[in-house]
Amino acid sequence: MNFQGQNSTDAFHGKSQSKAMQSLYKDSVPLFAQIIRNNLKPSKYTLVDFGGHKGELVSELLSALPEYEFDSTIIDKGEGMEAGVNAKKIVGDIINNSLPDKSADLVLLRYVLPWDAYENQKLILNEVKRVCKTIAIIQHQGAPSDNPKPLQEASLRLWSGLVPTLKRDHGYFTEATKIEKWMQELGMNFEKVEEKYVETLSEMFTEKFHLNAQEAAATKDILKGCDGISITTWIIHA
Ligand SMILES: C[S@@+](CC[C@H](N)C(=O)[O-])C[C@H]1O[C@@H](n2cnc3c(N)ncnc32)[C@H](O)[C@@H]1O
């Protein structure tokens, strides 16, 4: 089971109650829009959103960038697509996707890596590199690079079933410095655009997965001392 949570669609649109969730999702749309405006002049482009869920990010970006036209494709393991999103959906694994090399002017990867197995994360980065023709934007949720172990260990305990609603088969909050090491090894030309630390990861879990009071308290307890997440955004130049 690798459920994204009962309130995931609202969360991915940026419609959240908690400041932590807004900081994660709502704030990334103006940042992505600015990066796109700085790097691509208004025109028609191909866009691939890897791990794009039901199209929430694409839908928000299309609204934020009315001067652009995108031929958009979403690849996600999960089925379903929101009504009215102007994009094609391919249900499948990013790692085995059949898109040709350099087939997307713009590739997006927002908060996908930590929700797959640790050993798959570099393979996903390699697909970003392979498919990207011009630029990619990677936004990542990870344990703080200066002290990653506490959150990495606590989150594995959360997902092991101690909080039943959060039980999942895989996932790992790899720290940003490790992601950068992998990108270097893959020969990716990356530039860090933003790095911030968002407090109260427990609030994010509580809201996104609609935890009851007992599960919310257990989550807070397990995350005690490491209840926050580092958000890093990179632009990749092909
Ligand atoms: C936290 S959600 C983020 C959704 C979306 N990118 C956003 O920011 O709104 C992570 C998504 O990545 C997808 N995912 C993770 N690993 C994947 C893989 N190897 N292939 C396809 N989808 C994957 C999950 O199914 C899930 O929909």
The ligand as a Gaussian input file, in Angstrom:
#p B3LYP/6-31G(d) Opt

LIG

0 1
 C        3.807000      13.108000      -2.974000
 S        3.108000      12.679000      -4.516000
 C        3.464000      14.141000      -5.427000
 C        2.509000      14.377000      -6.560000
 C        2.854000      15.551000      -7.461000
 N        4.180000      15.435000      -8.047000
 C        2.731000      16.866000      -6.738000
 O        3.734000      17.394000      -6.258000
 O        1.606000      17.364000      -6.633000
 C        4.241000      11.494000      -5.198000
 C        3.733000      10.845000      -6.462000
 O        4.827000      10.163000      -7.095000
 C        4.334000       8.964000      -7.664000
 N        5.475000       8.062000      -7.887000
 C        6.492000       7.778000      -7.025000
 N        7.383000       6.942000      -7.606000
 C        6.918000       6.704000      -8.863000
 C        7.410000       5.916000      -9.970000
 N        8.539000       5.225000      -9.885000
 N        6.684000       5.912000     -11.108000
 C        5.524000       6.605000     -11.201000
 N        5.007000       7.358000     -10.205000
 C        5.708000       7.414000      -9.047000
 C        3.302000       8.472000      -6.666000
 O        2.405000       7.551000      -7.264000
 C        2.636000       9.796000      -6.246000
 O        1.523000      10.110000      -7.036000

